[in-house]
Amino acid sequence: MQQFVIEGGHPLNGEITVGGNKNAALKMLPACLLTDQPVVLHNMPDIGDVRVLAEIMRGLGVVIDWIAPRTMRVHAHNAISPRVDARLAQKLRASIVLAGPMLARCGEVYLPVPGGDAIGERRLDQHISALRRLGAEIQYADGAFTMKAPELRGADILLFEASVTATENVIMAAVLAKGTTVLKNAASEPHVQDLCLMLNNLGAQIEGIGSNRLTIQGVEKLHGGEGRVGADFMEVGSYIGAAAMTGGSVLIRQADPQHLEMIGLAYERLGVRFEVQGQDVYVPAQQALTIVPDLGNRIPILKAQPWPAFPPDLMSIALVMATQCAGSILFHDWMYESRFFFTDKLSRMGARITLCDPHRVLVQGPTALKGAPNISSPDIRAGMALLLAALAARGETRISNIQQIDKGYEHVEEKLNALGANIVRVNIGEMPTEPIESARHR
């Protein structure tokens, strides 16, 4: 087990290039099962979740190779095993999206219930309901699904919630189904769009990309080709927060700013602004860091909503930013009842936070944060939020369970150290092998 040792209080300055969108990569990789021809995926992030998914797929008989930095070649030319490894599935929530492509490719799949981050209950009812509408027969017993579909058929499907992963599962099953599928109340996040664009490059016929209504005309087969993972807007939003909280100025390269409009609006409510420069984003130094009240001087509410509204995975980042902003703001994540259960750790660091209920948190700032000797990362986004808090805090902070951060952020300490942060990765129980001050000079 490893931990980060962070010496806070240093402004971040310089340039950084973000990695590929984790949530796109975790769906585009299973989509390669839909063809027996090779597919090359560009801008793939080298993160823990991608490595686990690649291991799962290799166990199914897929050949996967890194052929260049951030470039992966996937060839599912062999007979694909219908059984997903239970041990690996427990490590990855996204293993559920193997269901759609494997039903389309194999006509059956044995899929253990997936694991993933402990941010609250995430039910699979919509996946099951939608796949059954396409003709799948699904049984659940002993912690696993047995799914069979001798023939998938197009259908009209209305999701009762704009679930991202359910949308993606339906898309991947429907591209090879007989007939036309109309998917209504579909999720439209950038990662869903990346998946659809890749599938169309492979010969699928998907219309309505970027909207909440998709029309998918099933085709007999897909061919090989290429796909590109867009920039991870969660990573962009995180590094904007890191720059603002430390008082530095950072240029974020290849940020795909066309997907940052709502993030910009939400951050402006915290007194944080960034500038779009072509495909890059520039975060100026010395932000206002003052919360803008609602009309009548009411406390504003930042609420997570389906795309194109503010994404739930950035709630933890916005919350930790608010601890450094003058004023009060309420955060409301109606989706996940455990999203805010890391806030006690921020309170230990000096933040003024009131956990109103599992879904709502009131933050009052600014407060000077101080380092904490031992805090643990409960999930990917909370872990990154704690890391941002440590960068802004006085003194030393130690964050354990950092494999959670590694699941979603590529070489995070290397990128931040290049901007002037002081972060050392050590084995638990060990002191840094070098003075922490030297970390940023490596």
Protein Blocks (a to p, Z undefined) as FASTA:
>chain_A
ZZddddehiaceddddddddfklmmmmmmmmmmpcbdcddehiacdfklmmmmmmmmmno
pacddfbghiacdddfbccdfbdcfklmmmpmklmmmmmmmmmmnopacddddedddebj
cdfklmmmmmmmnopacddeehiacdddfbacddddddfbdcfklmmmmmmmmmmpgcjd
ddehiafbfklmmmmmmmmmnopacehihiabdcddddfbdceddddddddfklmmmmmm
mmmmnopacddehkllmlmmmmmmmmmmnopacddehjaccddehifkiacddehhiacd
ddddddfbdcfklmmmmmmmmmmpgcddddddfkbmklmmmmmmmmmnopacddfblkbc
cddddddddddfbdcdfbfklmmmmmmmmmmpgcjdddehklmmmmmpghklmmmmmnop
acddddehiacfbdfklmmmZZ
